[in-house]
Amino acid sequence: MANKARTPEAMEGYLVNLAMKNAERQLESGKASSQLICHFLKLGTERERLNNEKLRSDLKVAEAKIKTMESAERSAKLYEEAIQAFKSYSGSREPEEYYDDETHQNLQ
Protein backbone atom coordinates (compact mmCIF):
# COMPACT_ATOMS: atom_id res chain seq x y z
CA MET A 1 0.00 0.00 0.00
CA ALA A 2 1.45 3.35 -1.02
CA ASN A 3 1.57 6.08 1.61
CA LYS A 4 -0.32 9.23 0.60
CA ALA A 5 0.69 11.38 3.57
CA ARG A 6 0.49 15.03 2.61
CA THR A 7 2.02 16.59 5.73
CA PRO A 8 5.01 15.76 7.93
CA GLU A 9 2.59 15.00 10.77
CA ALA A 10 0.64 12.55 8.64
CA MET A 11 3.87 10.88 7.51
CA GLU A 12 5.01 10.57 11.11
CA GLY A 13 1.70 9.00 12.10
CA TYR A 14 1.93 6.55 9.23
CA LEU A 15 5.50 5.51 10.13
CA VAL A 16 4.67 5.13 13.82
CA ASN A 17 1.73 2.93 12.88
CA LEU A 18 3.99 0.75 10.72
CA ALA A 19 6.55 0.45 13.51
CA MET A 20 3.87 -0.50 16.03
CA LYS A 21 2.50 -3.19 13.73
CA ASN A 22 6.01 -4.56 13.20
CA ALA A 23 6.71 -4.55 16.94
CA GLU A 24 3.42 -6.35 17.56
CA ARG A 25 4.31 -9.06 15.03
CA GLN A 26 7.77 -9.52 16.58
CA LEU A 27 6.37 -9.75 20.12
CA GLU A 28 3.66 -12.21 19.09
CA SER A 29 6.12 -14.44 17.23
CA GLY A 30 8.62 -14.44 20.10
CA LYS A 31 11.32 -12.89 17.91
CA ALA A 32 11.40 -9.44 19.52
CA SER A 33 14.75 -8.05 20.62
CA SER A 34 15.42 -7.40 24.29
CA GLN A 35 15.38 -3.65 23.55
CA LEU A 36 11.90 -3.89 22.05
CA ILE A 37 10.61 -5.89 25.01
CA CYS A 38 12.15 -3.44 27.50
CA HIS A 39 10.66 -0.49 25.61
CA PHE A 40 7.12 -1.81 25.98
CA LEU A 41 7.70 -2.93 29.56
CA LYS A 42 8.83 0.59 30.43
CA LEU A 43 5.68 2.07 28.84
CA GLY A 44 3.57 0.04 31.25
CA THR A 45 5.25 1.24 34.45
CA GLU A 46 3.75 3.51 37.09
CA ARG A 47 6.64 5.93 36.61
CA GLU A 48 5.83 6.33 32.92
CA ARG A 49 2.16 6.87 33.73
CA LEU A 50 3.07 9.56 36.26
CA ASN A 51 5.43 11.23 33.78
CA ASN A 52 2.63 11.37 31.23
CA GLU A 53 0.25 12.84 33.82
CA LYS A 54 2.86 15.47 34.71
CA LEU A 55 3.27 16.42 31.05
CA ARG A 56 -0.49 16.82 30.66
CA SER A 57 -0.63 18.89 33.84
CA ASP A 58 2.25 21.11 32.69
CA LEU A 59 0.44 21.68 29.41
CA LYS A 60 -2.73 22.74 31.24
CA VAL A 61 -0.71 25.17 33.39
CA ALA A 62 0.93 26.68 30.30
CA GLU A 63 -2.46 27.08 28.61
CA ALA A 64 -3.86 28.77 31.75
CA LYS A 65 -0.90 31.18 31.82
CA ILE A 66 -1.51 32.10 28.19
CA LYS A 67 -5.19 32.79 28.92
CA THR A 68 -4.22 34.92 31.93
CA MET A 69 -1.78 36.95 29.85
CA GLU A 70 -4.37 37.47 27.11
CA SER A 71 -6.93 38.56 29.70
CA ALA A 72 -4.43 40.99 31.24
CA GLU A 73 -3.78 42.52 27.82
CA ARG A 74 -7.52 42.97 27.24
CA SER A 75 -7.91 44.52 30.69
CA ALA A 76 -5.02 46.92 30.10
CA LYS A 77 -6.61 48.04 26.83
CA LEU A 78 -9.97 48.56 28.52
CA TYR A 79 -8.33 50.54 31.34
CA GLU A 80 -6.55 52.74 28.81
CA GLU A 81 -9.79 53.36 26.94
CA ALA A 82 -11.55 54.21 30.21
CA ILE A 83 -8.79 56.62 31.21
CA GLN A 84 -9.02 58.36 27.84
CA ALA A 85 -12.79 58.61 28.24
CA PHE A 86 -12.45 60.10 31.74
CA LYS A 87 -9.93 62.62 30.44
CA SER A 88 -12.32 63.79 27.76
CA TYR A 89 -15.15 64.03 30.33
CA SER A 90 -13.01 66.07 32.73
CA GLY A 91 -11.99 68.54 30.06
CA SER A 92 -8.31 67.72 30.12
CA ARG A 93 -8.57 66.69 26.50
CA GLU A 94 -10.51 68.21 23.66
CA PRO A 95 -13.62 66.32 22.57
CA GLU A 96 -12.98 63.64 19.95
CA GLU A 97 -14.49 65.63 17.07
CA TYR A 98 -11.87 68.34 17.64
CA TYR A 99 -8.90 66.00 18.05
CA ASP A 100 -7.05 64.20 15.25
CA ASP A 101 -5.71 60.89 16.63
CA GLU A 102 -3.36 60.43 13.69
CA THR A 103 -1.56 63.76 13.96
CA HIS A 104 -2.23 64.16 17.69
CA GLN A 105 -3.24 67.77 17.14
CA ASN A 106 -6.30 69.75 18.00
CA LEU A 107 -8.28 70.73 14.93
CA GLN A 108 -9.38 74.14 16.23
C-alpha positions in Angstrom: 0.0 0.0 0.0 1.4 3.4 -1.0 1.6 6.1 1.6 -0.3 9.2 0.6 0.7 11.4 3.6 0.5 15.0 2.6 2.0 16.6 5.7 5.0 15.8 7.9 2.6 15.0 10.8 0.6 12.6 8.6 3.9 10.9 7.5 5.0 10.6 11.1 1.7 9.0 12.1 1.9 6.5 9.2 5.5 5.5 10.1 4.7 5.1 13.8 1.7 2.9 12.9 4.0 0.7 10.7 6.6 0.5 13.5 3.9 -0.5 16.0 2.5 -3.2 13.7 6.0 -4.6 13.2 6.7 -4.5 16.9 3.4 -6.3 17.6 4.3 -9.1 15.0 7.8 -9.5 16.6 6.4 -9.7 20.1 3.7 -12.2 19.1 6.1 -14.4 17.2 8.6 -14.4 20.1 11.3 -12.9 17.9 11.4 -9.4 19.5 14.8 -8.0 20.6 15.4 -7.4 24.3 15.4 -3.6 23.6 11.9 -3.9 22.1 10.6 -5.9 25.0 12.2 -3.4 27.5 10.7 -0.5 25.6 7.1 -1.8 26.0 7.7 -2.9 29.6 8.8 0.6 30.4 5.7 2.1 28.8 3.6 0.0 31.2 5.2 1.2 34.5 3.8 3.5 37.1 6.6 5.9 36.6 5.8 6.3 32.9 2.2 6.9 33.7 3.1 9.6 36.3 5.4 11.2 33.8 2.6 11.4 31.2 0.3 12.8 33.8 2.9 15.5 34.7 3.3 16.4 31.0 -0.5 16.8 30.7 -0.6 18.9 33.8 2.2 21.1 32.7 0.4 21.7 29.4 -2.7 22.7 31.2 -0.7 25.2 33.4 0.9 26.7 30.3 -2.5 27.1 28.6 -3.9 28.8 31.7 -0.9 31.2 31.8 -1.5 32.1 28.2 -5.2 32.8 28.9 -4.2 34.9 31.9 -1.8 37.0 29.8 -4.4 37.5 27.1 -6.9 38.6 29.7 -4.4 41.0 31.2 -3.8 42.5 27.8 -7.5 43.0 27.2 -7.9 44.5 30.7 -5.0 46.9 30.1 -6.6 48.0 26.8 -10.0 48.6 28.5 -8.3 50.5 31.3 -6.5 52.7 28.8 -9.8 53.4 26.9 -11.5 54.2 30.2 -8.8 56.6 31.2 -9.0 58.4 27.8 -12.8 58.6 28.2 -12.4 60.1 31.7 -9.9 62.6 30.4 -12.3 63.8 27.8 -15.1 64.0 30.3 -13.0 66.1 32.7 -12.0 68.5 30.1 -8.3 67.7 30.1 -8.6 66.7 26.5 -10.5 68.2 23.7 -13.6 66.3 22.6 -13.0 63.6 20.0 -14.5 65.6 17.1 -11.9 68.3 17.6 -8.9 66.0 18.0 -7.0 64.2 15.2 -5.7 60.9 16.6 -3.4 60.4 13.7 -1.6 63.8 14.0 -2.2 64.2 17.7 -3.2 67.8 17.1 -6.3 69.8 18.0 -8.3 70.7 14.9 -9.4 74.1 16.2 
